[in-house]
Amino acid sequence: MAYEVDDLVVRDFPDAHYGLIACSWFHTPPAVRKKHMPRMLHALAPGGHFVMEGYHKTQLPLTSGGPKSFELLFDLDEVLAELTGPSAPPMRTLRASVEETTLDESDLHRGVANVVRFHLQRV
């Protein structure tokens, strides 16, 4: 397996190229996310998979990590609409959920957390 780590905002994505794209903790202003997330999805080859995890809006009062700005946290329906909307390629939703999980990753990311998890496949 080969993998790349890059900055979504400046990355020039090839069209229909990747079999898997994973997006972890992409907490940016909504305008940045709405502009660049569809570009990333177009880089998926047909049949390719997209997985994403990030903090849900209900994470704000918790102390287990994540942005302390409500606008940077994810709303499940809003993000799913962006991932499957008119700017995105045709996508099949395999999983879209809000889940409570327990983190134990570092002193700043430890304890109960509320996250969104997505798994989509390009049609």
C-alpha positions in Angstrom: 0.0 0.0 0.0 1.2 3.5 -0.9 -0.2 6.5 0.9 0.2 10.3 0.7 -0.3 12.9 3.3 -1.0 16.4 2.0 -2.8 19.7 2.5 -6.2 19.5 0.9 -6.4 23.3 0.3 -3.3 23.4 -2.0 -3.3 19.8 -3.3 -4.0 19.4 -7.1 -5.9 16.1 -7.2 -5.9 13.8 -10.2 -9.4 12.8 -11.3 -10.7 9.3 -10.6 -7.4 8.1 -9.3 -7.5 6.8 -5.7 -9.0 3.6 -4.3 -9.2 5.0 -0.8 -9.2 8.5 0.7 -9.2 8.9 4.5 -9.9 12.3 6.1 -9.2 12.6 9.8 -10.1 15.5 12.0 -10.5 18.0 9.1 -11.8 20.8 11.2 -11.7 23.9 9.0 -14.1 26.7 8.5 -17.2 25.5 6.7 -16.5 27.5 3.6 -13.1 25.8 3.2 -14.6 22.4 3.7 -17.4 23.0 1.3 -15.0 24.2 -1.4 -12.4 21.5 -1.1 -14.2 18.4 0.0 -15.9 17.8 -3.4 -12.5 18.2 -5.1 -11.1 15.4 -2.9 -14.1 13.1 -3.7 -13.6 13.6 -7.5 -10.1 12.1 -7.0 -11.7 8.8 -6.0 -11.8 6.1 -8.7 -15.2 4.6 -9.4 -15.7 2.0 -6.6 -13.2 3.9 -4.4 -13.9 4.4 -0.7 -13.9 7.6 1.4 -13.7 7.4 5.2 -13.9 10.3 7.6 -13.9 10.9 11.3 -14.1 14.1 13.2 -15.7 15.7 16.3 -19.4 16.3 16.4 -21.0 19.6 17.5 -21.9 18.0 20.8 -18.2 17.6 21.6 -17.9 21.3 22.4 -18.5 21.1 26.2 -16.3 17.9 26.6 -12.7 18.0 27.6 -11.4 15.1 25.4 -10.2 17.2 22.5 -11.4 19.0 19.4 -11.9 22.6 18.4 -13.4 25.0 20.9 -15.3 26.7 18.1 -18.8 25.5 17.4 -18.5 26.3 13.6 -15.5 24.0 13.3 -17.3 21.0 14.6 -19.3 18.7 12.4 -23.1 18.3 12.0 -23.8 14.9 10.5 -26.6 16.0 8.1 -24.7 19.1 6.9 -21.5 17.2 6.1 -23.4 14.3 4.5 -25.2 16.8 2.3 -21.8 18.2 1.2 -20.4 14.7 0.5 -23.3 13.7 -1.6 -24.5 17.0 -3.0 -24.4 18.4 -6.5 -20.7 19.4 -6.3 -19.6 15.9 -5.4 -19.4 12.9 -7.7 -22.1 10.2 -7.3 -21.6 8.6 -3.9 -23.2 5.7 -2.0 -23.5 6.2 1.7 -22.3 3.0 3.5 -22.1 4.6 7.0 -23.0 8.0 8.4 -23.2 8.1 12.2 -22.7 10.1 15.3 -21.1 8.0 18.0 -19.8 8.2 21.5 -16.3 6.8 21.8 -13.6 6.8 24.4 -10.3 8.3 23.3 -6.9 7.5 24.8 -4.5 9.0 22.4 -2.6 11.6 24.4 -3.2 13.9 27.5 -5.2 16.3 25.3 -7.3 13.5 23.6 -8.5 11.3 26.4 -12.0 10.5 27.6 -15.5 10.3 26.3 -15.9 12.0 22.9 -18.7 12.5 20.4 -17.6 11.9 16.8 -19.1 11.7 13.3 -18.0 8.8 11.1 -18.6 8.5 7.4 -17.9 5.7 4.9 -18.9 6.4 1.3 -18.2 4.7 -2.0 -17.9 6.5 -5.3 -20.5 5.0 -7.7 
